Amino acid sequence: MVWIPQIPDLVDRLGAAELAEALRDPASATVPVALDDPEAGRISGVGVLAAWLAVQDTWRAERKVDIEEIATTLGGGRAVGEWVVHLEGPEGGRIGLPVAAAVDPASTLPVRVHHSRLPLLGRHVVRRPMVPPDPRAHASDVVGAYLAALYAGDTAAVVAAFAPDGSFRGPADDAYRHSGTEELTELYDAFFAAGGGIPLKLCTVTEDGTRSAFEYICDRWGDAHLPPQPGLAVCARGGDGLIASARVYDDVEAPVE
């Protein structure tokens, strides 16, 4: 359970001041508010939200949480924020937990928080989808090419979408960062060892010209069929137009070692 107190600031940037104030102080809410969290699931209603935020305040203090901002992607009336939450791990020592949130004031579920529970629990947890796939959702240029190559299970085409020093970071922490052509080739060869590609079903795409952030549902990985589960990824372009970094926020357990 990881609430990012900076999320209402993103809501403000989208011009939804009443929703932002409701997230800061549910007792003052003048509009309906709902969010979805990887542990708590769907949270709505003034009393439930206020109680959950109070628990979050205590949890952050107990875990000595520091929040590092990574990036914000704004476009199409939606915002996607990315952070790394640094906290005391369950076995002692500090860990870094990547967290992303899609803020979508026009949606009936305006705040959707994405992160893996592996760093917190030592295991993945299947989570139900939050928004349905949208056949109109398409990522542009090199990110669209990357997703098509991912779908096809084509390692060479995937790696060609990255800059020579581009990187991929998985949903756990920087230990899952792979950089450069050789490491990316090894990574995606391993991903596609499950019998084929990874056909993500896009739900939303938020683009600002530099970054493409997309929410998705994953229900198949190669030949393996998975329970439908949500995720979010952000691809940032470099000066050459290729992907400089790709960051993933989900709890999908790959059917490969």
C-alpha positions in Angstrom: 0.0 0.0 0.0 1.8 3.1 -1.3 0.0 6.4 -1.5 2.0 9.2 -3.1 1.0 12.6 -1.5 2.1 14.4 -4.7 -0.7 12.9 -6.7 -3.2 15.7 -5.8 -0.7 18.1 -7.3 -1.0 16.3 -10.7 -4.8 16.6 -10.4 -4.3 20.4 -9.9 -2.2 20.6 -13.0 -5.1 19.1 -15.0 -7.4 21.8 -13.7 -9.5 19.5 -11.5 -9.2 21.5 -8.2 -12.2 20.0 -6.5 -10.9 16.5 -7.1 -7.4 17.5 -5.9 -8.9 19.0 -2.7 -11.0 15.8 -2.1 -7.8 13.7 -2.3 -6.0 16.0 0.2 -8.9 16.2 2.6 -11.8 13.8 1.9 -14.0 15.4 4.6 -14.1 18.5 2.3 -15.0 16.6 -0.8 -17.6 18.2 -3.1 -17.2 15.7 -5.9 -17.2 11.9 -6.1 -13.7 10.5 -5.7 -12.4 7.0 -6.3 -9.0 5.4 -6.7 -7.5 2.0 -7.1 -4.5 0.7 -5.1 -2.6 -2.5 -5.7 -3.2 -3.8 -2.1 -6.5 -2.1 -1.0 -8.2 -2.3 -4.4 -11.0 0.1 -5.2 -11.4 2.9 -2.6 -14.3 5.3 -2.7 -16.5 7.2 -0.3 -15.4 10.0 2.1 -15.1 7.8 5.2 -13.2 4.9 3.6 -10.8 7.2 1.8 -10.1 9.3 4.9 -9.4 6.2 7.0 -7.1 4.7 4.3 -5.1 8.0 3.9 -4.6 8.1 7.7 -3.2 4.5 7.6 -1.0 5.6 4.8 0.4 8.5 6.8 1.3 6.1 9.6 2.8 3.5 7.3 5.1 6.1 5.6 6.3 7.3 8.9 7.0 3.8 10.2 8.8 2.8 7.0 10.8 6.1 6.9 9.6 6.8 3.4 11.4 9.2 1.1 9.8 9.8 -2.3 12.0 10.5 -5.4 10.2 12.0 -8.4 11.1 10.5 -11.7 8.9 12.1 -14.4 5.5 13.5 -15.2 3.8 12.9 -18.6 0.9 15.2 -19.4 -1.4 14.9 -22.5 -5.0 14.5 -23.6 -6.4 15.6 -20.2 -4.5 12.9 -18.4 -1.3 12.8 -16.3 1.0 10.0 -15.5 3.4 10.5 -12.6 6.4 8.3 -11.8 8.3 8.0 -8.5 10.6 5.7 -6.6 9.6 5.2 -3.0 12.6 4.6 -0.8 11.7 2.8 2.4 12.7 0.2 5.0 12.2 -3.2 3.5 10.5 -6.2 5.2 13.8 -7.8 6.0 15.7 -4.6 7.0 17.7 -2.3 4.8 16.4 0.2 2.3 14.7 -0.7 -0.8 13.4 1.3 -3.8 9.9 0.7 -5.0 8.9 2.2 -8.4 5.4 3.6 -8.4 3.3 5.2 -11.1 -0.1 6.7 -11.1 -2.5 7.5 -13.9 -4.6 10.6 -13.1 -7.7 10.8 -15.3 -10.3 13.3 -13.9 -12.8 12.4 -16.7 -12.8 8.7 -15.7 -15.1 7.1 -13.1 -11.9 5.8 -11.6 -9.8 9.0 -11.7 -6.7 7.8 -9.9 -5.1 4.4 -10.7 -1.9 3.5 -8.8 0.5 0.9 -10.3 3.4 -0.9 -8.7 4.6 -4.4 -8.0 4.2 -6.0 -4.6 7.2 -8.2 -5.1 9.6 -5.9 -3.2 7.2 -5.6 -0.3 6.0 -9.2 0.0 8.6 -11.2 -1.9 6.0 -12.4 -4.4 3.8 -11.2 -7.2 0.1 -10.7 -6.6 -2.4 -10.9 -9.4 -4.6 -7.8 -9.6 -7.8 -7.3 -11.5 -7.9 -4.8 -14.5 -9.0 -1.3 -13.7 -9.9 0.1 -17.1 -10.9 -1.9 -20.2 -8.8 -2.1 -23.4 -9.5 0.6 -25.9 -9.1 -0.3 -29.6 -8.5 3.4 -30.4 -5.4 3.5 -28.1 -2.2 3.6 -30.2 1.3 4.7 -29.3 3.1 6.8 -31.9 6.3 6.4 -33.9 9.1 4.4 -32.3 7.0 3.4 -29.2 4.3 2.0 -31.5 7.1 0.1 -33.3 8.4 -1.2 -30.0 5.0 -2.5 -29.0 4.5 -4.2 -32.4 7.9 -5.9 -32.0 7.0 -6.9 -28.4 3.7 -8.4 -29.7 5.6 -10.4 -32.4 8.4 -11.6 -30.1 11.0 -10.1 -32.4 14.1 -9.4 -30.3 16.0 -7.6 -33.1 13.1 -5.2 -33.8 12.6 -4.5 -30.1 16.3 -3.7 -29.6 16.3 -1.5 -32.8 13.7 0.7 -31.2 16.1 1.5 -28.4 19.0 3.9 -28.5 22.4 2.2 -28.4 22.7 3.1 -24.7 19.0 2.7 -24.0 17.7 0.9 -20.9 14.8 -1.1 -19.6 13.9 -1.1 -15.9 11.5 -3.7 -14.5 8.9 -3.1 -11.9 11.0 -4.0 -8.9 14.0 -1.7 -8.6 17.3 -0.7 -10.3 18.6 -4.3 -9.9 16.2 -5.0 -12.8 17.7 -2.4 -15.1 19.3 -3.6 -18.4 21.3 -1.1 -20.5 22.8 -1.3 -23.9 22.3 -3.4 -27.0 23.9 -6.6 -25.6 22.0 -6.6 -22.3 18.7 -5.7 -24.0 19.2 -8.5 -26.5 19.7 -11.0 -23.7 16.7 -9.7 -21.8 14.3 -9.9 -24.6 15.6 -13.3 -25.9 14.8 -14.5 -22.4 11.3 -12.9 -22.4 10.5 -14.5 -25.7 11.7 -17.9 -24.6 8.1 -18.6 -23.4 7.1 -19.4 -27.0 6.5 -16.0 -28.6 5.7 -12.4 -27.9 3.9 -10.3 -25.3 0.7 -8.9 -26.8 -0.3 -6.1 -24.5 -3.9 -4.7 -24.8 -3.7 -1.0 -24.5 -6.2 0.8 -22.3 -4.9 4.4 -22.4 -2.0 6.2 -24.0 -0.7 9.5 -22.7 2.0 11.3 -24.8 3.8 14.6 -24.5 6.2 14.4 -27.4 9.1 13.1 -25.3 7.4 10.3 -23.3 4.7 7.8 -24.1 2.9 6.4 -21.0 0.5 3.5 -21.6 -1.8 1.5 -19.4 -2.4 -2.0 -20.5 -3.8 -5.4 -19.7 -1.5 -8.5 -20.0 -3.3 -11.8 -20.4 -0.8 -13.7 -22.5 3.0 -14.2 -22.5 4.3 -16.3 -25.3 2.3 -19.6 -25.2 1.2 -19.0 -21.6 -2.2 -17.6 -20.9 -2.3 -15.4 -17.7 -5.2 -14.1 -15.6 -5.9 -10.6 -17.1 -4.0 -8.1 -15.1 -3.1 -4.4 -15.4 0.1 -2.5 -15.8 1.6 0.8 -16.9 4.8 1.5 -18.8 6.6 4.7 -19.8 8.9 5.0 -22.8 11.1 8.1 -23.0 12.6 9.1 -26.3 16.2 10.5 -26.6 17.5 13.2 -28.9 17.8 10.7 -31.7 14.1 9.8 -31.5 14.8 6.3 -30.2 13.8 4.9 -26.8 16.3 6.1 -24.2 14.5 4.4 -21.3 11.5 2.1 -20.8 10.1 1.7 -17.3 7.5 -0.8 -16.3 5.0 -0.8 -13.4 3.1 -4.1 -13.0 2.9 -7.3 -11.0 2.9 -9.7 -14.0 4.9 -12.8 -13.3 6.8 -13.9 -16.4 6.4 -17.6 -17.3 10.2 -17.7 -17.9 13.2 -17.7 -15.5 
